[in-house]
Amino acid sequence: MSRFKLLFDGEYEDEVFDTEEEAEEYALYLCSCTRQGAEILHMSNPGDYDYDEDNFEDPDYEIVEIDDD
């Protein structure tokens, strides 16, 4: 039976998912957390943390199928 892991921003997450849809949902959650964190840092210190909502790039992620041996 295949299971799935998430390669998020170049590093594997610890969680293992039963379906690709669960992994995708988690990846989108992490992307939203990244965006929210960038907004918060910008609000707390805009001089050090530049943030443009229209040009913000979400981190790269890939869903990787693993064998459950």
mmCIF file as Biopython writes it, N, C-alpha, C and O atoms, coordinates in Angstrom:
data_model
#
loop_
_atom_site.group_PDB
_atom_site.id
_atom_site.type_symbol
_atom_site.label_atom_id
_atom_site.label_alt_id
_atom_site.label_comp_id
_atom_site.label_asym_id
_atom_site.label_entity_id
_atom_site.label_seq_id
_atom_site.pdbx_PDB_ins_code
_atom_site.Cartn_x
_atom_site.Cartn_y
_atom_site.Cartn_z
_atom_site.occupancy
_atom_site.B_iso_or_equiv
_atom_site.auth_seq_id
_atom_site.auth_asym_id
_atom_site.pdbx_PDB_model_num
ATOM 1   N N  . MET A ? 1  ? 0.838  -1.187 0.000  1.0 0.0 1  A 1 
ATOM 2   C CA . MET A ? 1  ? 0.000  0.000  0.000  1.0 0.0 1  A 1 
ATOM 3   C C  . MET A ? 1  ? 0.879  1.246  0.000  1.0 0.0 1  A 1 
ATOM 4   O O  . MET A ? 1  ? 1.824  1.347  0.783  1.0 0.0 1  A 1 
ATOM 5   N N  . SER A ? 2  ? 0.573  2.163  -0.854 1.0 0.0 2  A 1 
ATOM 6   C CA . SER A ? 2  ? 1.356  3.396  -0.954 1.0 0.0 2  A 1 
ATOM 7   C C  . SER A ? 2  ? 0.927  4.390  0.105  1.0 0.0 2  A 1 
ATOM 8   O O  . SER A ? 2  ? -0.241 4.475  0.483  1.0 0.0 2  A 1 
ATOM 9   N N  . ARG A ? 3  ? 1.911  5.137  0.567  1.0 0.0 3  A 1 
ATOM 10  C CA . ARG A ? 3  ? 1.678  6.231  1.500  1.0 0.0 3  A 1 
ATOM 11  C C  . ARG A ? 3  ? 2.420  7.430  0.934  1.0 0.0 3  A 1 
ATOM 12  O O  . ARG A ? 3  ? 3.165  7.300  -0.037 1.0 0.0 3  A 1 
ATOM 13  N N  . PHE A ? 4  ? 2.225  8.575  1.525  1.0 0.0 4  A 1 
ATOM 14  C CA . PHE A ? 4  ? 2.775  9.795  0.960  1.0 0.0 4  A 1 
ATOM 15  C C  . PHE A ? 4  ? 3.457  10.637 2.029  1.0 0.0 4  A 1 
ATOM 16  O O  . PHE A ? 4  ? 3.012  10.715 3.174  1.0 0.0 4  A 1 
ATOM 17  N N  . LYS A ? 5  ? 4.557  11.265 1.611  1.0 0.0 5  A 1 
ATOM 18  C CA . LYS A ? 5  ? 5.267  12.222 2.451  1.0 0.0 5  A 1 
ATOM 19  C C  . LYS A ? 5  ? 5.315  13.536 1.703  1.0 0.0 5  A 1 
ATOM 20  O O  . LYS A ? 5  ? 5.111  13.592 0.490  1.0 0.0 5  A 1 
ATOM 21  N N  . LEU A ? 6  ? 5.588  14.582 2.444  1.0 0.0 6  A 1 
ATOM 22  C CA . LEU A ? 6  ? 5.620  15.920 1.881  1.0 0.0 6  A 1 
ATOM 23  C C  . LEU A ? 6  ? 7.040  16.463 1.929  1.0 0.0 6  A 1 
ATOM 24  O O  . LEU A ? 6  ? 7.660  16.530 2.991  1.0 0.0 6  A 1 
ATOM 25  N N  . LEU A ? 7  ? 7.542  16.846 0.771  1.0 0.0 7  A 1 
ATOM 26  C CA . LEU A ? 7  ? 8.825  17.530 0.663  1.0 0.0 7  A 1 
ATOM 27  C C  . LEU A ? 7  ? 8.496  19.016 0.569  1.0 0.0 7  A 1 
ATOM 28  O O  . LEU A ? 7  ? 8.074  19.504 -0.479 1.0 0.0 7  A 1 
ATOM 29  N N  . PHE A ? 8  ? 8.694  19.722 1.669  1.0 0.0 8  A 1 
ATOM 30  C CA . PHE A ? 8  ? 8.278  21.119 1.758  1.0 0.0 8  A 1 
ATOM 31  C C  . PHE A ? 8  ? 9.501  22.005 1.892  1.0 0.0 8  A 1 
ATOM 32  O O  . PHE A ? 8  ? 10.269 21.892 2.847  1.0 0.0 8  A 1 
ATOM 33  N N  . ASP A ? 9  ? 9.668  22.878 0.929  1.0 0.0 9  A 1 
ATOM 34  C CA . ASP A ? 9  ? 10.775 23.842 0.928  1.0 0.0 9  A 1 
ATOM 35  C C  . ASP A ? 9  ? 12.123 23.137 1.081  1.0 0.0 9  A 1 
ATOM 36  O O  . ASP A ? 9  ? 13.010 23.620 1.784  1.0 0.0 9  A 1 
ATOM 37  N N  . GLY A ? 10 ? 12.266 21.986 0.412  1.0 0.0 10 A 1 
ATOM 38  C CA . GLY A ? 10 ? 13.533 21.277 0.384  1.0 0.0 10 A 1 
ATOM 39  C C  . GLY A ? 10 ? 13.766 20.284 1.515  1.0 0.0 10 A 1 
ATOM 40  O O  . GLY A ? 10 ? 14.805 19.625 1.545  1.0 0.0 10 A 1 
ATOM 41  N N  . GLU A ? 11 ? 12.819 20.163 2.451  1.0 0.0 11 A 1 
ATOM 42  C CA . GLU A ? 11 ? 12.980 19.242 3.568  1.0 0.0 11 A 1 
ATOM 43  C C  . GLU A ? 11 ? 11.736 18.383 3.725  1.0 0.0 11 A 1 
ATOM 44  O O  . GLU A ? 11 ? 10.614 18.850 3.531  1.0 0.0 11 A 1 
ATOM 45  N N  . TYR A ? 12 ? 11.952 17.118 4.079  1.0 0.0 12 A 1 
ATOM 46  C CA . TYR A ? 12 ? 10.821 16.226 4.298  1.0 0.0 12 A 1 
ATOM 47  C C  . TYR A ? 12 ? 10.165 16.521 5.639  1.0 0.0 12 A 1 
ATOM 48  O O  . TYR A ? 12 ? 10.845 16.702 6.650  1.0 0.0 12 A 1 
ATOM 49  N N  . GLU A ? 13 ? 8.849  16.568 5.637  1.0 0.0 13 A 1 
ATOM 50  C CA . GLU A ? 13 ? 8.086  16.683 6.871  1.0 0.0 13 A 1 
ATOM 51  C C  . GLU A ? 13 ? 8.001  15.306 7.526  1.0 0.0 13 A 1 
ATOM 52  O O  . GLU A ? 13 ? 8.127  14.291 6.841  1.0 0.0 13 A 1 
ATOM 53  N N  . ASP A ? 14 ? 7.790  15.255 8.831  1.0 0.0 14 A 1 
ATOM 54  C CA . ASP A ? 14 ? 7.741  13.989 9.560  1.0 0.0 14 A 1 
ATOM 55  C C  . ASP A ? 14 ? 6.466  13.198 9.300  1.0 0.0 14 A 1 
ATOM 56  O O  . ASP A ? 14 ? 6.474  11.969 9.369  1.0 0.0 14 A 1 
ATOM 57  N N  . GLU A ? 15 ? 5.384  13.885 9.006  1.0 0.0 15 A 1 
ATOM 58  C CA . GLU A ? 15 ? 4.089  13.235 8.846  1.0 0.0 15 A 1 
ATOM 59  C C  . GLU A ? 15 ? 4.057  12.319 7.626  1.0 0.0 15 A 1 
ATOM 60  O O  . GLU A ? 15 ? 4.674  12.607 6.600  1.0 0.0 15 A 1 
ATOM 61  N N  . VAL A ? 16 ? 3.333  11.221 7.753  1.0 0.0 16 A 1 
ATOM 62  C CA . VAL A ? 16 ? 3.080  10.301 6.650  1.0 0.0 16 A 1 
ATOM 63  C C  . VAL A ? 16 ? 1.573  10.267 6.430  1.0 0.0 16 A 1 
ATOM 64  O O  . VAL A ? 16 ? 0.805  10.140 7.382  1.0 0.0 16 A 1 
ATOM 65  N N  . PHE A ? 17 ? 1.152  10.380 5.168  1.0 0.0 17 A 1 
ATOM 66  C CA . PHE A ? 17 ? -0.270 10.490 4.849  1.0 0.0 17 A 1 
ATOM 67  C C  . PHE A ? 17 ? -0.754 9.258  4.101  1.0 0.0 17 A 1 
ATOM 68  O O  . PHE A ? 17 ? -0.013 8.655  3.326  1.0 0.0 17 A 1 
ATOM 69  N N  . ASP A ? 18 ? -1.996 8.896  4.343  1.0 0.0 18 A 1 
ATOM 70  C CA . ASP A ? 18 ? -2.600 7.750  3.683  1.0 0.0 18 A 1 
ATOM 71  C C  . ASP A ? 18 ? -3.023 8.056  2.251  1.0 0.0 18 A 1 
ATOM 72  O O  . ASP A ? 18 ? -3.037 7.169  1.398  1.0 0.0 18 A 1 
ATOM 73  N N  . THR A ? 19 ? -3.368 9.316  1.992  1.0 0.0 19 A 1 
ATOM 74  C CA . THR A ? 19 ? -3.803 9.689  0.648  1.0 0.0 19 A 1 
ATOM 75  C C  . THR A ? 19 ? -3.037 10.928 0.171  1.0 0.0 19 A 1 
ATOM 76  O O  . THR A ? 19 ? -2.520 11.716 0.963  1.0 0.0 19 A 1 
ATOM 77  N N  . GLU A ? 20 ? -2.989 11.060 -1.134 1.0 0.0 20 A 1 
ATOM 78  C CA . GLU A ? 20 ? -2.333 12.227 -1.716 1.0 0.0 20 A 1 
ATOM 79  C C  . GLU A ? 20 ? -3.111 13.503 -1.386 1.0 0.0 20 A 1 
ATOM 80  O O  . GLU A ? 20 ? -2.522 14.574 -1.238 1.0 0.0 20 A 1 
ATOM 81  N N  . GLU A ? 21 ? -4.423 13.385 -1.271 1.0 0.0 21 A 1 
ATOM 82  C CA . GLU A ? 21 ? -5.255 14.543 -0.949 1.0 0.0 21 A 1 
ATOM 83  C C  . GLU A ? 21 ? -4.948 15.078 0.449  1.0 0.0 21 A 1 
ATOM 84  O O  . GLU A ? 21 ? -4.924 16.292 0.654  1.0 0.0 21 A 1 
ATOM 85  N N  . GLU A ? 22 ? -4.713 14.185 1.410  1.0 0.0 22 A 1 
ATOM 86  C CA . GLU A ? 22 ? -4.359 14.614 2.763  1.0 0.0 22 A 1 
ATOM 87  C C  . GLU A ? 22 ? -3.024 15.355 2.762  1.0 0.0 22 A 1 
ATOM 88  O O  . GLU A ? 22 ? -2.867 16.369 3.442  1.0 0.0 22 A 1 
ATOM 89  N N  . ALA A ? 23 ? -2.075 14.846 1.999  1.0 0.0 23 A 1 
ATOM 90  C CA . ALA A ? 23 ? -0.770 15.499 1.897  1.0 0.0 23 A 1 
ATOM 91  C C  . ALA A ? 23 ? -0.902 16.869 1.243  1.0 0.0 23 A 1 
ATOM 92  O O  . ALA A ? 23 ? -0.266 17.828 1.682  1.0 0.0 23 A 1 
ATOM 93  N N  . GLU A ? 24 ? -1.711 16.969 0.211  1.0 0.0 24 A 1 
ATOM 94  C CA . GLU A ? 24 ? -1.940 18.248 -0.469 1.0 0.0 24 A 1 
ATOM 95  C C  . GLU A ? 24 ? -2.587 19.259 0.475  1.0 0.0 24 A 1 
ATOM 96  O O  . GLU A ? 24 ? -2.196 20.426 0.500  1.0 0.0 24 A 1 
ATOM 97  N N  . GLU A ? 25 ? -3.561 18.820 1.240  1.0 0.0 25 A 1 
ATOM 98  C CA . GLU A ? 25 ? -4.234 19.703 2.197  1.0 0.0 25 A 1 
ATOM 99  C C  . GLU A ? 25 ? -3.241 20.224 3.232  1.0 0.0 25 A 1 
ATOM 100 O O  . GLU A ? 25 ? -3.271 21.404 3.582  1.0 0.0 25 A 1 
ATOM 101 N N  . TYR A ? 26 ? -2.370 19.359 3.719  1.0 0.0 26 A 1 
ATOM 102 C CA . TYR A ? 26 ? -1.372 19.771 4.706  1.0 0.0 26 A 1 
ATOM 103 C C  . TYR A ? 26 ? -0.369 20.746 4.082  1.0 0.0 26 A 1 
ATOM 104 O O  . TYR A ? 26 ? 0.038  21.711 4.729  1.0 0.0 26 A 1 
ATOM 105 N N  . ALA A ? 27 ? 0.027  20.503 2.840  1.0 0.0 27 A 1 
ATOM 106 C CA . ALA A ? 27 ? 0.953  21.399 2.154  1.0 0.0 27 A 1 
ATOM 107 C C  . ALA A ? 27 ? 0.346  22.796 1.998  1.0 0.0 27 A 1 
ATOM 108 O O  . ALA A ? 27 ? 1.028  23.799 2.206  1.0 0.0 27 A 1 
ATOM 109 N N  . LEU A ? 28 ? -0.918 22.855 1.639  1.0 0.0 28 A 1 
ATOM 110 C CA . LEU A ? 28 ? -1.588 24.152 1.502  1.0 0.0 28 A 1 
ATOM 111 C C  . LEU A ? 28 ? -1.707 24.858 2.843  1.0 0.0 28 A 1 
ATOM 112 O O  . LEU A ? 28 ? -1.610 26.083 2.913  1.0 0.0 28 A 1 
ATOM 113 N N  . TYR A ? 29 ? -1.916 24.089 3.911  1.0 0.0 29 A 1 
ATOM 114 C CA . TYR A ? 29 ? -1.943 24.654 5.263  1.0 0.0 29 A 1 
ATOM 115 C C  . TYR A ? 29 ? -0.581 25.276 5.602  1.0 0.0 29 A 1 
ATOM 116 O O  . TYR A ? 29 ? -0.519 26.387 6.129  1.0 0.0 29 A 1 
ATOM 117 N N  . LEU A ? 30 ? 0.503  24.561 5.301  1.0 0.0 30 A 1 
ATOM 118 C CA . LEU A ? 30 ? 1.841  25.085 5.582  1.0 0.0 30 A 1 
ATOM 119 C C  . LEU A ? 30 ? 2.133  26.337 4.755  1.0 0.0 30 A 1 
ATOM 120 O O  . LEU A ? 30 ? 2.778  27.265 5.242  1.0 0.0 30 A 1 
ATOM 121 N N  . CYS A ? 31 ? 1.668  26.366 3.525  1.0 0.0 31 A 1 
ATOM 122 C CA . CYS A ? 31 ? 1.837  27.564 2.691  1.0 0.0 31 A 1 
ATOM 123 C C  . CYS A ? 31 ? 1.114  28.759 3.300  1.0 0.0 31 A 1 
ATOM 124 O O  . CYS A ? 31 ? 1.639  29.872 3.302  1.0 0.0 31 A 1 
ATOM 125 N N  . SER A ? 32 ? -0.094 28.528 3.818  1.0 0.0 32 A 1 
ATOM 126 C CA . SER A ? 32 ? -0.835 29.637 4.430  1.0 0.0 32 A 1 
ATOM 127 C C  . SER A ? 32 ? -0.155 30.108 5.710  1.0 0.0 32 A 1 
ATOM 128 O O  . SER A ? 32 ? -0.167 31.299 6.018  1.0 0.0 32 A 1 
ATOM 129 N N  . CYS A ? 33 ? 0.435  29.179 6.453  1.0 0.0 33 A 1 
ATOM 130 C CA . CYS A ? 33 ? 1.170  29.556 7.670  1.0 0.0 33 A 1 
ATOM 131 C C  . CYS A ? 33 ? 2.398  30.395 7.317  1.0 0.0 33 A 1 
ATOM 132 O O  . CYS A ? 33 ? 2.727  31.351 8.019  1.0 0.0 33 A 1 
ATOM 133 N N  . THR A ? 34 ? 3.068  30.034 6.231  1.0 0.0 34 A 1 
ATOM 134 C CA . THR A ? 34 ? 4.237  30.781 5.785  1.0 0.0 34 A 1 
ATOM 135 C C  . THR A ? 34 ? 3.852  32.208 5.406  1.0 0.0 34 A 1 
ATOM 136 O O  . THR A ? 34 ? 4.532  33.165 5.774  1.0 0.0 34 A 1 
ATOM 137 N N  . ARG A ? 35 ? 2.761  32.335 4.670  1.0 0.0 35 A 1 
ATOM 138 C CA . ARG A ? 35 ? 2.289  33.668 4.271  1.0 0.0 35 A 1 
ATOM 139 C C  . ARG A ? 35 ? 1.896  34.496 5.488  1.0 0.0 35 A 1 
ATOM 140 O O  . ARG A ? 35 ? 2.252  35.671 5.586  1.0 0.0 35 A 1 
ATOM 141 N N  . GLN A ? 36 ? 1.167  33.887 6.407  1.0 0.0 36 A 1 
ATOM 142 C CA . GLN A ? 36 ? 0.738  34.604 7.608  1.0 0.0 36 A 1 
ATOM 143 C C  . GLN A ? 36 ? 1.950  35.035 8.435  1.0 0.0 36 A 1 
ATOM 144 O O  . GLN A ? 36 ? 1.972  36.143 8.971  1.0 0.0 36 A 1 
ATOM 145 N N  . GLY A ? 37 ? 2.950  34.171 8.540  1.0 0.0 37 A 1 
ATOM 146 C CA . GLY A ? 37 ? 4.167  34.529 9.272  1.0 0.0 37 A 1 
ATOM 147 C C  . GLY A ? 37 ? 4.885  35.705 8.638  1.0 0.0 37 A 1 
ATOM 148 O O  . GLY A ? 37 ? 5.383  36.583 9.343  1.0 0.0 37 A 1 
ATOM 149 N N  . ALA A ? 38 ? 4.945  35.730 7.311  1.0 0.0 38 A 1 
ATOM 150 C CA . ALA A ? 38 ? 5.585  36.845 6.610  1.0 0.0 38 A 1 
ATOM 151 C C  . ALA A ? 38 ? 4.829  38.152 6.852  1.0 0.0 38 A 1 
ATOM 152 O O  . ALA A ? 38 ? 5.441  39.206 7.024  1.0 0.0 38 A 1 
ATOM 153 N N  . GLU A ? 39 ? 3.512  38.080 6.863  1.0 0.0 39 A 1 
ATOM 154 C CA . GLU A ? 39 ? 2.698  39.270 7.144  1.0 0.0 39 A 1 
ATOM 155 C C  . GLU A ? 39 ? 2.953  39.782 8.563  1.0 0.0 39 A 1 
ATOM 156 O O  . GLU A ? 39 ? 3.111  40.984 8.775  1.0 0.0 39 A 1 
ATOM 157 N N  . ILE A ? 40 ? 2.991  38.878 9.517  1.0 0.0 40 A 1 
ATOM 158 C CA . ILE A ? 40 ? 3.193  39.267 10.918 1.0 0.0 40 A 1 
ATOM 159 C C  . ILE A ? 40 ? 4.570  39.881 11.119 1.0 0.0 40 A 1 
ATOM 160 O O  . ILE A ? 40 ? 4.701  40.902 11.793 1.0 0.0 40 A 1 
ATOM 161 N N  . LEU A ? 41 ? 5.601  39.266 10.539 1.0 0.0 41 A 1 
ATOM 162 C CA . LEU A ? 41 ? 6.944  39.838 10.652 1.0 0.0 41 A 1 
ATOM 163 C C  . LEU A ? 41 ? 6.998  41.224 10.027 1.0 0.0 41 A 1 
ATOM 164 O O  . LEU A ? 41 ? 7.626  42.126 10.580 1.0 0.0 41 A 1 
ATOM 165 N N  . HIS A ? 42 ? 6.359  41.401 8.899  1.0 0.0 42 A 1 
ATOM 166 C CA . HIS A ? 42 ? 6.338  42.706 8.236  1.0 0.0 42 A 1 
ATOM 167 C C  . HIS A ? 42 ? 5.629  43.746 9.107  1.0 0.0 42 A 1 
ATOM 168 O O  . HIS A ? 42 ? 6.089  44.884 9.210  1.0 0.0 42 A 1 
ATOM 169 N N  . MET A ? 43 ? 4.518  43.363 9.731  1.0 0.0 43 A 1 
ATOM 170 C CA . MET A ? 43 ? 3.794  44.317 10.585 1.0 0.0 43 A 1 
ATOM 171 C C  . MET A ? 43 ? 4.608  44.684 11.821 1.0 0.0 43 A 1 
ATOM 172 O O  . MET A ? 43 ? 4.528  45.818 12.292 1.0 0.0 43 A 1 
ATOM 173 N N  . SER A ? 44 ? 5.390  43.747 12.353 1.0 0.0 44 A 1 
ATOM 174 C CA . SER A ? 44 ? 6.149  44.029 13.564 1.0 0.0 44 A 1 
ATOM 175 C C  . SER A ? 44 ? 7.414  44.835 13.278 1.0 0.0 44 A 1 
ATOM 176 O O  . SER A ? 44 ? 7.871  45.594 14.133 1.0 0.0 44 A 1 
ATOM 177 N N  . ASN A ? 45 ? 7.981  44.676 12.080 1.0 0.0 45 A 1 
ATOM 178 C CA . ASN A ? 45 ? 9.189  45.411 11.736 1.0 0.0 45 A 1 
ATOM 179 C C  . ASN A ? 45 ? 9.311  45.521 10.217 1.0 0.0 45 A 1 
ATOM 180 O O  . ASN A ? 45 ? 10.063 44.767 9.600  1.0 0.0 45 A 1 
ATOM 181 N N  . PRO A ? 46 ? 8.577  46.456 9.614  1.0 0.0 46 A 1 
ATOM 182 C CA . PRO A ? 46 ? 8.555  46.541 8.154  1.0 0.0 46 A 1 
ATOM 183 C C  . PRO A ? 46 ? 9.904  46.893 7.531  1.0 0.0 46 A 1 
ATOM 184 O O  . PRO A ? 46 ? 10.133 46.595 6.359  1.0 0.0 46 A 1 
ATOM 185 N N  . GLY A ? 47 ? 10.780 47.506 8.275  1.0 0.0 47 A 1 
ATOM 186 C CA . GLY A ? 47 ? 12.087 47.855 7.728  1.0 0.0 47 A 1 
ATOM 187 C C  . GLY A ? 47 ? 12.958 46.632 7.468  1.0 0.0 47 A 1 
ATOM 188 O O  . GLY A ? 47 ? 13.754 46.622 6.529  1.0 0.0 47 A 1 
ATOM 189 N N  . ASP A ? 48 ? 12.811 45.619 8.283  1.0 0.0 48 A 1 
ATOM 190 C CA . ASP A ? 48 ? 13.623 44.410 8.142  1.0 0.0 48 A 1 
ATOM 191 C C  . ASP A ? 48 ? 12.940 43.318 7.335  1.0 0.0 48 A 1 
ATOM 192 O O  . ASP A ? 48 ? 13.612 42.479 6.734  1.0 0.0 48 A 1 
ATOM 193 N N  . TYR A ? 49 ? 11.620 43.319 7.316  1.0 0.0 49 A 1 
ATOM 194 C CA . TYR A ? 49 ? 10.863 42.240 6.673  1.0 0.0 49 A 1 
ATOM 195 C C  . TYR A ? 49 ? 9.929  42.814 5.619  1.0 0.0 49 A 1 
ATOM 196 O O  . TYR A ? 49 ? 8.793  43.191 5.908  1.0 0.0 49 A 1 
ATOM 197 N N  . ASP A ? 50 ? 10.427 42.872 4.404  1.0 0.0 50 A 1 
ATOM 198 C CA . ASP A ? 50 ? 9.633  43.381 3.301  1.0 0.0 50 A 1 
ATOM 199 C C  . ASP A ? 50 ? 8.595  42.331 2.908  1.0 0.0 50 A 1 
ATOM 200 O O  . ASP A ? 50 ? 8.904  41.143 2.822  1.0 0.0 50 A 1 
ATOM 201 N N  . TYR A ? 51 ? 7.384  42.772 2.676  1.0 0.0 51 A 1 
ATOM 202 C CA . TYR A ? 51 ? 6.308  41.860 2.287  1.0 0.0 51 A 1 
ATOM 203 C C  . TYR A ? 51 ? 5.384  42.560 1.314  1.0 0.0 51 A 1 
ATOM 204 O O  . TYR A ? 51 ? 4.898  43.659 1.582  1.0 0.0 51 A 1 
ATOM 205 N N  . ASP A ? 52 ? 5.146  41.919 0.180  1.0 0.0 52 A 1 
ATOM 206 C CA . ASP A ? 52 ? 4.214  42.426 -0.811 1.0 0.0 52 A 1 
ATOM 207 C C  . ASP A ? 52 ? 3.218  41.310 -1.103 1.0 0.0 52 A 1 
ATOM 208 O O  . ASP A ? 52 ? 3.581  40.275 -1.662 1.0 0.0 52 A 1 
ATOM 209 N N  . GLU A ? 53 ? 1.980  41.522 -0.729 1.0 0.0 53 A 1 
ATOM 210 C CA . GLU A ? 53 ? 0.954  40.485 -0.866 1.0 0.0 53 A 1 
ATOM 211 C C  . GLU A ? 53 ? 0.821  39.991 -2.307 1.0 0.0 53 A 1 
ATOM 212 O O  . GLU A ? 53 ? 0.606  38.801 -2.537 1.0 0.0 53 A 1 
ATOM 213 N N  . ASP A ? 54 ? 0.945  40.879 -3.256 1.0 0.0 54 A 1 
ATOM 214 C CA . ASP A ? 54 ? 0.762  40.505 -4.659 1.0 0.0 54 A 1 
ATOM 215 C C  . ASP A ? 54 ? 1.945  39.720 -5.226 1.0 0.0 54 A 1 
ATOM 216 O O  . ASP A ? 54 ? 1.776  38.949 -6.170 1.0 0.0 54 A 1 
ATOM 217 N N  . ASN A ? 55 ? 3.133  39.907 -4.665 1.0 0.0 55 A 1 
ATOM 218 C CA . ASN A ? 55 ? 4.326  39.262 -5.205 1.0 0.0 55 A 1 
ATOM 219 C C  . ASN A ? 55 ? 4.901  38.183 -4.289 1.0 0.0 55 A 1 
ATOM 220 O O  . ASN A ? 55 ? 5.988  37.671 -4.557 1.0 0.0 55 A 1 
ATOM 221 N N  . PHE A ? 56 ? 4.210  37.834 -3.235 1.0 0.0 56 A 1 
ATOM 222 C CA . PHE A ? 56 ? 4.691  36.806 -2.310 1.0 0.0 56 A 1 
ATOM 223 C C  . PHE A ? 56 ? 4.682  35.448 -3.005 1.0 0.0 56 A 1 
ATOM 224 O O  . PHE A ? 56 ? 3.686  35.062 -3.616 1.0 0.0 56 A 1 
ATOM 225 N N  . GLU A ? 57 ? 5.789  34.734 -2.908 1.0 0.0 57 A 1 
ATOM 226 C CA . GLU A ? 57 ? 5.883  33.410 -3.520 1.0 0.0 57 A 1 
ATOM 227 C C  . GLU A ? 57 ? 5.795  32.352 -2.433 1.0 0.0 57 A 1 
ATOM 228 O O  . GLU A ? 57 ? 6.583  32.353 -1.488 1.0 0.0 57 A 1 
ATOM 229 N N  . ASP A ? 58 ? 4.830  31.448 -2.573 1.0 0.0 58 A 1 
ATOM 230 C CA . ASP A ? 58 ? 4.708  30.350 -1.628 1.0 0.0 58 A 1 
ATOM 231 C C  . ASP A ? 58 ? 5.901  29.420 -1.772 1.0 0.0 58 A 1 
ATOM 232 O O  . ASP A ? 58 ? 6.464  29.298 -2.860 1.0 0.0 58 A 1 
ATOM 233 N N  . PRO A ? 59 ? 6.293  28.763 -0.685 1.0 0.0 59 A 1 
ATOM 234 C CA . PRO A ? 59 ? 7.399  27.802 -0.775 1.0 0.0 59 A 1 
ATOM 235 C C  . PRO A ? 59 ? 7.050  26.654 -1.718 1.0 0.0 59 A 1 
ATOM 236 O O  . PRO A ? 59 ? 5.879  26.332 -1.922 1.0 0.0 59 A 1 
ATOM 237 N N  . ASP A ? 60 ? 8.079  26.049 -2.282 1.0 0.0 60 A 1 
ATOM 238 C CA . ASP A ? 60 ? 7.882  24.893 -3.154 1.0 0.0 60 A 1 
ATOM 239 C C  . ASP A ? 60 ? 7.581  23.669 -2.309 1.0 0.0 60 A 1 
ATOM 240 O O  . ASP A ? 60 ? 8.119  23.503 -1.215 1.0 0.0 60 A 1 
ATOM 241 N N  . TYR A ? 61 ? 6.716  22.818 -2.831 1.0 0.0 61 A 1 
ATOM 242 C CA . TYR A ? 61 ? 6.469  21.544 -2.166 1.0 0.0 61 A 1 
ATOM 243 C C  . TYR A ? 61 ? 6.192  20.478 -3.206 1.0 0.0 61 A 1 
ATOM 244 O O  . TYR A ? 61 ? 5.777  20.752 -4.332 1.0 0.0 61 A 1 
ATOM 245 N N  . GLU A ? 62 ? 6.441  19.245 -2.777 1.0 0.0 62 A 1 
ATOM 246 C CA . GLU A ? 62 ? 6.207  18.100 -3.642 1.0 0.0 62 A 1 
ATOM 247 C C  . GLU A ? 62 ? 5.677  16.967 -2.780 1.0 0.0 62 A 1 
ATOM 248 O O  . GLU A ? 62 ? 6.153  16.742 -1.668 1.0 0.0 62 A 1 
ATOM 249 N N  . ILE A ? 63 ? 4.703  16.269 -3.296 1.0 0.0 63 A 1 
ATOM 250 C CA . ILE A ? 63 ? 4.149  15.109 -2.608 1.0 0.0 63 A 1 
ATOM 251 C C  . ILE A ? 63 ? 4.840  13.874 -3.176 1.0 0.0 63 A 1 
ATOM 252 O O  . ILE A ? 63 ? 4.815  13.627 -4.381 1.0 0.0 63 A 1 
ATOM 253 N N  . VAL A ? 64 ? 5.459  13.104 -2.281 1.0 0.0 64 A 1 
ATOM 254 C CA . VAL A ? 64 ? 6.270  11.968 -2.690 1.0 0.0 64 A 1 
ATOM 255 C C  . VAL A ? 64 ? 5.598  10.678 -2.226 1.0 0.0 64 A 1 
ATOM 256 O O  . VAL A ? 64 ? 5.240  10.538 -1.056 1.0 0.0 64 A 1 
ATOM 257 N N  . GLU A ? 65 ? 5.435  9.751  -3.144 1.0 0.0 65 A 1 
ATOM 258 C CA . GLU A ? 65 ? 4.856  8.452  -2.814 1.0 0.0 65 A 1 
ATOM 259 C C  . GLU A ? 65 ? 5.948  7.555  -2.245 1.0 0.0 65 A 1 
ATOM 260 O O  . GLU A ? 65 ? 7.029  7.436  -2.821 1.0 0.0 65 A 1 
ATOM 261 N N  . ILE A ? 66 ? 5.657  6.924  -1.109 1.0 0.0 66 A 1 
ATOM 262 C CA . ILE A ? 66 ? 6.610  6.007  -0.493 1.0 0.0 66 A 1 
ATOM 263 C C  . ILE A ? 66 ? 5.980  4.642  -0.373 1.0 0.0 66 A 1 
ATOM 264 O O  . ILE A ? 66 ? 4.758  4.525  -0.275 1.0 0.0 66 A 1 
ATOM 265 N N  . ASP A ? 67 ? 6.791  3.619  -0.379 1.0 0.0 67 A 1 
ATOM 266 C CA . ASP A ? 67 ? 6.299  2.253  -0.194 1.0 0.0 67 A 1 
ATOM 267 C C  . ASP A ? 67 ? 6.202  1.970  1.283  1.0 0.0 67 A 1 
ATOM 268 O O  . ASP A ? 67 ? 7.103  2.312  2.048  1.0 0.0 67 A 1 
ATOM 269 N N  . ASP A ? 68 ? 5.142  1.361  1.678  1.0 0.0 68 A 1 
ATOM 270 C CA . ASP A ? 68 ? 4.900  1.005  3.075  1.0 0.0 68 A 1 
ATOM 271 C C  . ASP A ? 68 ? 5.279  -0.462 3.290  1.0 0.0 68 A 1 
ATOM 272 O O  . ASP A ? 68 ? 4.420  -1.340 3.374  1.0 0.0 68 A 1 
ATOM 273 N N  . ASP A ? 69 ? 6.592  -0.702 3.378  1.0 0.0 69 A 1 
ATOM 274 C CA . ASP A ? 69 ? 7.074  -2.089 3.525  1.0 0.0 69 A 1 
ATOM 275 C C  . ASP A ? 69 ? 7.192  -2.494 4.965  1.0 0.0 69 A 1 
ATOM 276 O O  . ASP A ? 69 ? 7.581  -3.624 5.259  1.0 0.0 69 A 1 
#
